[in-house]
Amino acid sequence: MKKRRITLNLSEDVIEALEAIGGRSLSVIADDALSEALASRAHRAALLNWLDELDAEHGAPDAQTLAAADALLDNVELGRVDDKQAA
């Protein structure tokens, strides 16, 4: 892939964290991190668009359903979900 030289101003703590990773150039590490962040944002945008489509087709979920989904996601993040909860 073609590369282009630019100048970035980063906070000192970010630079120190990048240097601590080591093993590769700061440019490679920063490029990888930005690529991952952009892919994550694109995925999130696509997911939000899909959820909007579902809302338009089926109607928005009620408050109780949203609360249950929030609780489930909180438990997933904490690693406290069993097969029964996920079903």
Secondary structure, 3 states (H helix, E strand, C coil): CCCCCCCCCCCHHHHHHHHHHCCCCHHHHHHHHHHHHHHHHHHHHHHHHHHHHHHHHHCCCCHHHHHHHHHHHHHHHHCCCCHHHHC
